[in-house]
Amino acid sequence: MVRFENVGLRYRSGPEVLHDIDLSLAPGSYHFLVGPSGAGKSSLLSLLYLARRSTRGLMTMFGHDINSAPRSVFPDLRRRIGVVFQDYHLLDHLTGFDKVALSLRVAGAETAQVRGHVLQLLEWVGLGDKIDVQPPYISGGEKQRVAVARSVIGQPDLLLADEPTGNLDDAMAERLMHLFEQGTTLFIATHDTNLPQRFVHPVLRLDDGRLAAAAS
């Protein structure tokens, strides 16, 4: 599904922030990404959710060579990717229900189907009583759960999550991890050293822009 070979990334004329990244994500695989602040985790995620192209190396996603693919294919590819951003990226004028429902509506799902799926998912993440509330009136942890629900509702082929459990207690974090592990390919960046220990999936470590398997 995803293959990076000798990938490097720099911003404009600055120094490289990612160096010789080799990464392979098979369909249905789960990985954690760890590393100190400033190591390049957000930059690597930005490549994976197609916010930018690498400055060198091979990036293949869903059978497309990303660095040579026309921009016209990107919207279809992005629809196959769910993302939980660390700062949520929620639109303040939309209710929790409308934000989670948006991708289903764009895909042309019937109104009754949208309502049923969205209500069920919001109940699962503990927000059944907040479906009509806008982001300025809910807590950081509740915003995080809305962002998680929005990312999984369309059953993406690839799910990327940047600190998805940072504002949650252990019980809710575990509940959401089980929600993530539902048949998609999962790639989670986290500072929480306990999370990879509780969910035994391969751990990759990024240090100074270089990626390697984490020491066990």
N, C-alpha and C positions, 0 to 999 in steps of 0.2 A: 504493500500500500504506500509506504514512504521509504525512499532510499536517498540518502545524502552521501556523497563521496568527495572527500577533500574540499568541503565547502568552507569558504571564507566570507566574512562580511565586514565591510567598513562603511562608515557614514561619510559621504562626500570624499574629501581629501584627507580625512583623519586616519589614525592608525586602525589596523584590524581589531575588531572586538570579538570575532570568532575565528578560530584557526583550525583548518584541516579537520572539520567535523565529519565523522563517519557515523551514520545512524541508519538503522533499518527497523521499521515497525511493521510487523506482520499483521494481517487482519485478525482481530480478536485478542491482540496482545495488550498487556498492561505494563506501564513503566512509570516509575517515579524519577524525577529530576531534582537533584539537590545541589547545593553549592552556596558559597557566601554571597552577600550582596555585592553587586558589581561584577559578578563572574560572567554575565552574559545570558542568564536564563531568559529574561524578557526578549532579548534579541533573537535567541533561538526560537522561542514561541512565535515571534512575529514572522519568521520564515515559514513556520508550520501552518499558520493561519493565513498565509499568502498576503500579508500586509506589505511585503517587499520581496524582491528577488536577491539571491546571493550575488556577491561581486566576483566570485570564482567558484569553480567546482561544479559537480552535477547534483541537481535537485530533481528527483522524479517523484511525483505524487499522483496516485490514481491513474498511472500509465502515461502521464504527460511529463515531458521535459519542461520544467517550469521556466527555466531561463530563456528558452527559445519559443515557448508557447505564446500565441497571440493573446492580448488582453481580453478578447471576446470570450475566451473559455473560462476566465476566472470567476464570473458570477455563478456558473453552474458548479464549479469545483468548491467554491466557498459554501454553497448550500449543503454540501456533504460534510461540513465541518461545524461542530458545536464548540463554542468558546465560553469559558467562565473567566472574565477579566478580574484582575485584583481590585480594580476600582469600579467594578460592576457595569459601567456603561449603560445605565438605565435612563430612559427619557422621563423627566419629571412630570410631564403632562399625562402620561399613560398610567392607568391602574395596574396593579399586579396581574389581574386577569388579562388585560389587553396586551401587556408585554409578553406574557407567556404564549398567548394565542396568536401573536402576530405571524410567526413563521408558518403555522398551519393555515392561516387565512391566505397568506401569499401563495402557498402551495395549492390553494383551491379546495380545501377540505370543506365539507358541508357544515353548516352552522351547528346542528345538533351534535355532530361528531366532535367539533372543536370544543364546545361547552363541556361535554362529558369528559374528554381527555384532560382538559385544563383543570377542571374542578377536582378531578381525581388526583392529579399530580400535586396541586397546591395543598390538598389535604395531606398527602404523603409527606410533604416537607414542612408540615405544621403551620400552614398559612391559610387554612380554610376560612378563617374569620377575617382575613385581610384582603380578600379578592378585589374589593372596590377602593382600596387605599392607594394613594400615590406615594412615590418614594420619599418626598420630604417629611412624611408623617409616620415613617417606620424606622426601626433601628438598623444599625449596620449589619447585624446578624440576619435580620429579616430581608434586607436588601440582597444579602449574599444568597439566601435561599431562593429568592425570586430569580436571581441570575442563574443559579443552578437549574431551576425548573425550566427556564427559557432555553438553556443550552441543550437539554435532553429531550424536550417535547417532540422534536422532529426526528428522533432516532437517527442521529448522524452516524456516518461511517467512522469518523474520527472525532474524538472528544478531547479538547485541550483545556486544562484548568490551571490557573495561576493562583496559588494559595487559596483553594476553594473552601477550606475549613478553618481559616484563620480567625474568624469571629464567632465560632460555634463551640458549644460544649462538646465533650467527648461522645455523649450519646447521639447527638444530632450529627456530628461528624461521621460516626460509624454508619448511621442510617443513610446519609448521602453517599458514602462510599459504596454501599450495597446498591444504591440506585445507579451509580456510575457503572458498576460492573454488570451491565445488562446487555452483553453481546456486541458492544462497540469496541473500537480500538481506543485505548485510554492512555493519555500522557499527562501526568500531573507534576507541576513544579511546586515545591514546598520547602519552607524552612523548618517545618515541624518534624523533628527527628523521630518522634514517636509514631507518626503515621506509617512510614515504610516498615516499621517493626510489627505493627498490628495487622498489616495487610501484606502478605509475603509475595511481592512482585519484584521483578528486577529493578535495581536502583542504578541510575547513571549519575555521575558527578561531573559538574562543570566547574573548572578552576581556571581563572585567567583566560577564558575563552576556549579552553581545550576540554574535550569530552572523553570520558573513560568510564568503564564499569566501576562502581563504588566498591571499596574494600569491604569484605564481609566481616 
